[in-house]
Amino acid sequence: MSQSFKRPATDLFAAMWTAQSGQCALCGQAMLRNRYETVHARLWAKHRATIDHILPVSKGGTDDPGNLQLAHAQCNKVKGNRR
């Protein structure tokens, strides 16, 4: 399944992007705005912004905006279902 070339265009995503200044909540590095900011699709797949649950759903977390943050896809994957 291919990843979108652009970040999601939702109000929640935009608010989180602004609040975090485009920085990953897990590693603190800048996230990519769109696929064209990098030379290779694999880099986009790892460094694109994804929505992370601070307290994972599997541990009782909810989809409430207070439990969400943006993180690189790779950082989110490494974190898994840990808090």
C-alpha positions in Angstrom: 0.0 0.0 0.0 1.5 3.3 -1.0 1.6 6.3 1.3 0.1 9.6 0.4 2.5 12.2 -0.9 1.0 14.9 1.4 0.2 15.0 5.1 -3.4 14.6 6.1 -5.5 17.7 5.6 -7.6 17.6 8.8 -8.0 20.4 11.3 -6.7 18.1 14.1 -3.6 17.2 12.2 -2.9 20.9 11.3 -3.4 21.9 14.9 -1.0 19.2 16.1 1.6 20.1 13.4 1.5 23.8 14.5 1.6 23.0 18.2 4.6 20.7 17.7 6.3 23.1 15.2 6.6 20.2 12.7 8.8 18.3 15.2 8.5 14.6 16.1 7.2 14.2 19.6 9.4 11.1 20.2 12.8 12.1 18.8 12.4 15.9 18.4 13.6 16.0 14.8 11.8 17.7 12.0 9.1 15.8 10.1 8.6 16.0 6.4 5.7 18.1 5.1 5.3 16.1 1.9 7.0 13.5 -0.3 8.7 16.1 -2.4 10.9 17.3 0.5 13.0 14.1 0.2 14.8 12.4 -2.7 13.4 8.9 -2.2 10.0 7.4 -1.4 11.6 5.1 1.3 12.8 8.2 3.2 9.3 9.6 3.0 7.8 6.4 4.3 10.1 6.6 7.4 10.0 10.3 8.1 6.4 11.3 7.3 4.3 12.4 10.2 1.9 9.9 11.7 -0.5 10.2 14.6 0.7 8.4 17.7 -1.4 7.6 20.8 0.5 8.7 23.9 -1.2 6.0 25.9 -1.7 3.2 23.4 -5.3 2.0 22.7 -4.2 -1.5 23.6 -3.4 -0.1 27.1 -6.6 1.8 27.5 -5.8 4.9 25.6 -8.5 6.8 23.6 -8.7 8.8 20.4 -9.2 11.9 22.5 -7.0 14.8 21.1 -5.2 15.0 24.5 -3.9 11.5 23.9 -2.5 12.1 20.4 0.8 13.5 19.2 2.6 13.5 15.8 5.7 11.3 15.3 7.8 10.0 12.5 6.4 6.8 11.1 9.6 5.0 12.0 9.6 6.5 15.6 6.0 5.5 16.0 6.8 1.9 14.8 9.7 1.6 17.2 7.7 2.8 20.1 5.0 0.2 19.4 2.5 -0.1 22.2 4.8 1.3 24.9 3.9 4.5 26.7 
